[in-house]
Amino acid sequence: MSAVKKVWAGARAHGEALRYLVFGVLTTLLNMVLYGLFQALFGYRAANSWGNVLDNILCILFAYATNRRFVFGSHTRGRAAAVEFGRFVGCRLGTMLLDTAIMAAVGNGLALWGQAAVQTVLDGLFGGALWGAVALWQGGGGAVDHPAAALALWGLGVKAFSNVLVIVLNYLFSKLLIFRDPARRGPQ
């Protein structure tokens, strides 16, 4: 069997998980972009508090629409659709609380430690060579405010870590609690 046929067979066998991965990555990207936008517009602490809640709400709505239609092929209508949506939102609110707790405890609570750690790594391990890339990431090629950039990178790293935990839990909740009734789902 050729490599392409093996990949195609694997994709067909694990289609739901692959679709969840694709739309999970898109939801995570949306979450990270909104986090970065809120951080740039409203500051670090706001992005880790009310901004985190707002970006999670927007991502919950995006994730429900994509999971219902493209991942799990749900065809529920009426009351059953309302129950499905309620379960989805309930589970996602639970993982949003986890994300919010991680951002508050680790993102904000350990911000000074994280900022120092990131700055030490970028200065010491890489001899400061990555600060140019950080300057481009911050939207310019000029001088880099090392402490502010290190804090922003710390927050982004914490957000990425939190997203990994949230994605795993959300898949389990979706698979086991929300979209579990195969009679209401379309063809795989």
Stockholm file with secondary structure:
# STOCKHOLM 1.0

chainA/1-188         MSAVKKVWAGARAHGEALRYLVFGVLTTLLNMVLYGLFQALFGYRAANSWGNVLDNILCILFAYATNRRFVFGSHTRGRAAAVEFGRFVGCRLGTMLLDTAIMAAVGNGLALWGQAAVQTVLDGLFGGALWGAVALWQGGGGAVDHPAAALALWGLGVKAFSNVLVIVLNYLFSKLLIFRDPARRGPQ
#=GR chainA/1-188 SS CCHHHHHHHHHHHTHHHHHHHHHHHHHHHHHHHHHHHHHHHHCHHHHTTHHHHHHHHHHHHHHHHHIIIIISCBCCCHHHHHHHHHHHHHHHHHHHHHHHHHIIIIIITTHHHHHHHHHHIIIIITTTTTHHHHHHHTTCSSCCCHHHHHHHHHHHHHHHHHHHHHHHHHHHHIIIIISCCGGGBCCC
#=GC SS_cons         CCHHHHHHHHHHHTHHHHHHHHHHHHHHHHHHHHHHHHHHHHCHHHHTTHHHHHHHHHHHHHHHHHIIIIISCBCCCHHHHHHHHHHHHHHHHHHHHHHHHHIIIIIITTHHHHHHHHHHIIIIITTTTTHHHHHHHTTCSSCCCHHHHHHHHHHHHHHHHHHHHHHHHHHHHIIIIISCCGGGBCCC
//
